[in-house]
Amino acid sequence: MLVRQALMIALAIMGLGAIIIWFGIGRNALKRIDRMSAASKKIMAGDLSQRLPVGGSGDEFDRLSVSLNTMLERIEKLNEGLRQVSDNIAHDLKTPLTRLRNKAADAIDTANEDQRRLALDGIISESDQLIRTFDALLMISRVEAGSVAAEMSPIELSTIVADSAELYEPVADEAGLVLTSSIEPGISIQGNRELIGQAIFNLIDNAIKYSGDAKGGEISLKLLRRPDGICLSVADHGPGIPADKREDVVKRFVRLDESRSKPGTGLGLSLVEAVMELHGGTLELSDTDPEKEDGRGLTVSVIFPVKPA
């Protein structure tokens, strides 16, 4: 009889404990799941600014919410970038397409053979610029997708930089600039020769393009080993880029020259950044002359990591 009473009391205590645990823990878990479900419904409805609730306890629900919130932030950033690229593509391609249409109309309307030939030459020039724009977009997409990663091989970076400097010296001289180079010999890396060469061309071309008003100015090309890696830098003494705009200029089609008075597509630094990400390196922008109040110039540095042999 005593054993039966003790057993009944124990069962009653266990039942009461189970109810308390269900109310105290189970209901709390269900409420958190309900809050996560409500936030998920808003996200699925298109509001990517929503985030899953984080209680701060550091339990499994919080860790799951933090991981999903990080993923949502990435998705929101990519969507915002896609919208911005779409707007910029519409803006940057509408103008050359309009010029193409007008030049084609002029070629049809004119009876003068020389004027017709001139209009057709303009059409070819505009078409070439459009082709270069789409080629740059395709190359950036290939790099970001990693489809060229298998083409990595040991390359002599010092030789590539020296050849690039020699190639662009006449271009800089024609623009009234002086291109100087300081290249540490014997630097080799594992990389893609075509992409690294294109990145160097983009950096030097940008420096020449945006230093064009400073006749007699100097463009400095340097390659050296540093404790944090192998640094290739191109420095000019042009107007430079404000610190608050440097994150924007590496985005596709973003150009500080909003009037589009200078030739270009706004894809040069985007390609350089994609190439550096593929090679595990970084892209850094800084002032060439930080002490000056205006015309500080711009130094673009790409740092390749030092990998063990």
C-alpha angles and dihedrals in degrees: 000000000000092000090051092052092048091049092050092049090049091050091049092050091048091049092049090047091050091052092048091049091048092051095039101042110009095049091046090052091048091050091051090049089050090052091049090049091050091051090046091054091054090048092050088050088062104267100127091172089076118101132197113255118260115202096196096235093111093228128139093280092053093048090050092048093049092051093048092045090053089052091049092051089053092048092047091050092049092048091049090050090049092052091048092048091049091052092046093047090052090049097044098042098042093067098052091042090052090050090049091053093048093048091049090051090049091050091053095046099046122085094192111102094209093051090047091052090048091051091049090050088053091050091052091049092051091046091052090053091051091049091051089051093053092043089056091048091050092049092050090049091050092050095046090048090053092233091137096048091098090061093070116128139157108283135181101241093184091059094047092051092046091050091049091051091049091049094051099041093088091046091053091045090052089053090052094254136121119230113203126182136199109186125176107220127234099030112149130176139176107255152108110288096203095050096043090048090051091049091052091048090051093051095049093042091052091049091052093044096052096039093054094107093054099075113198090021123142131240113199123205116191135177121184144143117258132182090255095047144290111323125205114183136180116195129188134177098226128119093295128208124281114246092242091056099050096090090052099051093065090059119098117274093359111139127173087209092080092176088061088224091146123064117254145092104241090243101101100093091036089061092045091052092048091050091050092049089052090053094044092248136122138239119222130187122199142155117275092205105024092173094063118091094214134016092030092162126220132265115196113195128187117194120202115201119244106242123195115252 
